[in-house]
Amino acid sequence: MVNKIKYYKNFDVQKKHKNSIILIGNFDGVHLGHQKLFKKALILKKRKKYKIGVVTFDPIPKMFFFKKIRNYRISNFDQKLDILKKFKVDFVINKKFDLKFFEKKFNYRIINPSPLKKKKKIISSTSIRKLLEKGQISTANKYLDRNWSIQGIVKFGRRLGKTIGFPTCNIDIGNYVIAKPGVYAVKILINKTKKKLSGIANLGYRPTFNQNKILLEVNIFNFKKNLYNKKLTVEFLNFIRGEKKFNGIDELKKQIKIDVKIAKKLK
């Protein structure tokens, strides 16, 4: 049975959620290092019969203090909640972060465990962002303990893919971190269905078409249904190649066929 989480926007919580185990942080990505904390909280929950609560922030404090930062998040809030359910979290306080909150003091006892390391490297949201930016998706996925994914709504585009026989779903990545621009083997979930479909994605600026805005374009293999305005979750499995400007449409089409063959072998 999936745990149901009570959601709060402030500290005015129900009586049953007072005197709980509280985990405070952004928990962006809810990676293995974060999961170490939640496992520790689960042990305390069973021993002391406490509830587990999470205090997280919107915006992420770094994005608050540095207004120019846009593409930073590893996961969105809905993805974060889905993962927290697996760790039996009872409630979440998603607090608006501002200077007033930053300067406020609270009374609580802190348990600060040591960071989790893999091959002498600390697993952190920062290290995962760097891995994604370098196209090291396999290692990032290991640190996350799942496939890194982007959720978004399929938008109408210029339909350039369809004109070259390669229709794609166009997704604005919002404030997700920008992984290395290029082509990836992916799995796709439509809305909240459990069946994963195989496909290929291009994350980039589409230099062949003289575009300059980052866009996620996804082609689902052997799929012809209309997905406009549907929510897709695109899981990144393998990095195939970096983004490249081609001399023309024919050269691009030839490369896409090669990319698809590689992606199908990797699925």
C-alpha positions in Angstrom: 0.0 0.0 0.0 1.4 3.4 -1.0 1.8 5.8 1.9 -0.4 8.9 1.7 1.3 12.2 2.5 -0.4 15.1 4.2 0.7 18.4 2.6 1.2 21.7 4.3 2.2 25.1 3.1 3.1 26.4 6.6 4.0 25.2 10.1 0.4 25.1 11.3 0.2 21.3 11.4 -2.3 18.9 12.9 -1.7 17.8 16.5 -0.8 14.3 15.4 2.1 15.7 13.4 3.7 17.7 16.3 6.7 16.2 18.1 7.7 14.3 15.0 11.0 13.4 13.3 11.7 16.3 10.9 14.0 16.2 8.0 14.9 19.6 6.7 16.4 20.3 3.3 15.8 20.8 -0.5 16.1 17.0 -1.1 16.5 17.8 -4.7 16.6 14.5 -6.5 16.2 12.5 -3.3 19.4 10.7 -4.1 21.2 7.9 -2.2 22.7 10.4 0.3 19.2 11.7 1.1 17.8 8.1 1.3 20.4 7.3 4.0 18.7 10.0 6.2 15.2 8.6 5.4 16.3 5.1 6.3 17.6 6.4 9.6 14.3 8.2 10.2 12.4 5.0 9.5 14.4 3.2 12.2 13.5 5.9 14.7 9.9 5.9 13.6 9.6 2.2 14.4 11.4 2.5 17.7 9.8 5.6 19.0 6.4 5.5 17.1 6.9 9.0 15.8 5.6 10.5 12.6 8.1 11.5 9.9 7.8 15.0 8.4 9.8 16.8 5.8 10.4 20.5 5.6 11.4 21.6 2.1 11.6 25.0 0.4 10.2 26.8 -2.7 12.1 28.3 -4.3 15.3 26.4 -3.6 17.3 28.8 -1.4 20.1 29.1 -3.9 17.6 30.1 -6.6 16.2 32.7 -4.2 19.6 34.3 -3.5 20.8 34.0 -7.1 17.9 35.2 -9.2 19.6 34.6 -12.5 19.8 30.8 -11.9 17.1 29.1 -13.8 18.0 25.6 -14.8 18.9 24.0 -11.5 16.4 21.4 -10.3 17.1 17.6 -10.6 13.4 16.8 -9.8 10.2 18.8 -9.6 8.0 18.8 -6.5 5.6 16.1 -7.7 8.5 13.7 -8.4 9.9 14.5 -4.9 6.6 13.6 -3.3 6.3 10.3 -5.2 9.8 9.3 -3.9 9.1 10.4 -0.3 6.0 8.1 -0.2 8.3 5.1 -0.5 10.1 6.1 2.7 6.8 6.3 4.7 6.9 10.1 5.1 3.7 11.2 6.9 3.7 14.8 6.0 5.5 17.5 4.0 5.7 21.2 4.7 6.6 23.0 1.5 7.7 26.4 2.9 8.0 29.5 0.9 11.6 30.6 1.2 12.3 34.3 1.9 14.6 36.4 4.0 12.1 36.5 6.9 12.2 32.7 7.1 15.9 32.6 6.6 16.5 34.8 9.7 14.0 33.0 11.9 15.3 30.7 14.7 13.7 27.4 15.7 14.1 25.1 18.7 14.9 21.5 17.8 17.5 18.8 18.4 19.7 18.1 15.4 20.9 14.7 14.3 23.5 15.3 11.6 24.8 12.0 10.1 27.9 11.8 8.0 27.5 12.1 4.2 27.3 9.0 2.0 30.3 8.3 -0.2 30.9 6.2 -3.3 34.6 5.6 -4.2 35.6 8.3 -1.8 33.2 10.8 -3.5 30.3 12.4 -1.6 26.9 11.8 -3.2 25.2 15.1 -3.3 22.7 17.0 -5.5 25.6 19.2 -6.7 27.7 16.2 -7.8 24.7 14.8 -9.6 24.1 18.1 -11.4 27.7 18.0 -12.6 27.4 14.4 -13.8 24.2 15.3 -15.8 26.0 18.4 -17.3 28.8 16.1 -18.4 26.5 13.5 -20.0 27.5 10.9 -17.4 23.9 9.7 -17.1 24.6 6.2 -16.0 26.6 7.3 -12.9 24.0 10.0 -12.1 21.3 7.3 -12.2 23.3 5.1 -9.8 23.6 8.0 -7.4 19.9 8.7 -7.7 19.0 4.9 -7.3 16.7 5.3 -10.3 16.7 6.8 -13.8 16.9 10.6 -13.9 13.7 12.0 -15.5 12.0 15.1 -16.7 8.3 15.6 -16.4 6.5 18.0 -18.7 3.5 18.7 -20.9 3.6 18.1 -24.6 3.4 21.4 -26.4 2.7 22.4 -30.0 6.0 23.1 -31.8 7.1 23.9 -35.4 6.4 20.2 -36.3 9.9 20.0 -37.9 10.3 16.4 -36.9 7.2 15.3 -38.7 8.3 17.0 -41.9 11.4 14.8 -42.0 9.6 11.6 -41.1 10.5 11.7 -37.4 7.6 13.1 -35.3 8.5 14.2 -31.8 6.8 15.3 -28.6 8.1 18.8 -27.6 8.5 19.5 -23.9 9.7 22.7 -22.2 12.1 21.6 -19.5 11.2 24.5 -17.2 13.8 24.9 -14.5 15.3 21.4 -14.6 19.1 21.3 -14.7 20.3 21.2 -18.3 21.9 17.8 -18.9 24.6 17.7 -21.6 22.9 18.7 -24.9 22.6 15.7 -27.2 20.8 12.5 -28.0 19.7 10.0 -25.4 18.0 6.6 -25.2 14.9 7.0 -23.0 11.9 5.4 -21.5 8.6 7.3 -21.5 5.5 7.1 -19.2 2.3 8.8 -20.4 0.5 10.6 -17.5 0.6 8.2 -14.6 0.5 4.9 -16.5 2.9 2.2 -15.3 3.9 0.9 -18.8 7.2 2.3 -20.0 7.6 2.9 -23.7 11.0 3.0 -25.4 12.2 5.9 -27.4 14.9 8.4 -28.2 15.2 12.0 -27.2 17.1 15.1 -28.2 17.8 17.6 -25.5 19.3 20.7 -27.0 19.1 23.9 -29.0 18.6 22.4 -32.5 21.4 24.2 -34.3 20.6 22.7 -37.7 17.3 24.6 -37.6 18.9 27.8 -36.1 17.0 27.6 -32.8 18.4 29.0 -29.6 16.1 27.8 -26.8 16.7 24.5 -25.0 14.0 22.0 -25.8 13.4 18.3 -25.1 12.1 16.4 -28.2 11.0 12.8 -27.7 10.2 10.2 -30.3 8.4 7.1 -29.0 9.1 4.0 -31.0 6.1 2.5 -32.9 3.7 5.0 -31.4 1.3 7.2 -33.4 -1.3 8.5 -30.9 -1.7 12.3 -30.4 -0.1 13.3 -27.1 -0.6 17.1 -27.2 -1.3 18.5 -23.6 -0.5 15.1 -22.1 2.0 14.9 -19.2 5.1 12.7 -20.0 7.8 11.5 -17.8 10.9 11.0 -19.8 13.6 8.7 -18.1 17.1 9.1 -19.4 18.9 5.8 -19.8 22.0 6.3 -21.9 23.9 9.2 -23.6 24.3 8.4 -27.3 26.1 11.5 -28.7 26.5 15.2 -28.3 24.5 17.9 -30.2 25.8 18.7 -33.7 24.9 21.1 -36.4 24.4 19.3 -39.7 24.9 20.6 -43.2 21.4 19.8 -44.2 18.2 17.8 -43.6 19.5 14.7 -45.5 22.6 14.5 -43.3 20.4 14.9 -40.2 18.0 12.2 -41.3 20.9 9.8 -41.9 22.3 10.4 -38.4 18.9 10.0 -36.8 18.5 6.6 -38.3 21.9 5.6 -36.8 20.9 7.1 -33.4 17.6 5.1 -33.4 19.5 1.8 -34.1 21.8 2.5 -31.2 18.9 3.5 -28.9 17.0 0.3 -29.7 20.0 -1.8 -28.8 20.4 -0.1 -25.5 16.7 -0.4 -24.3 
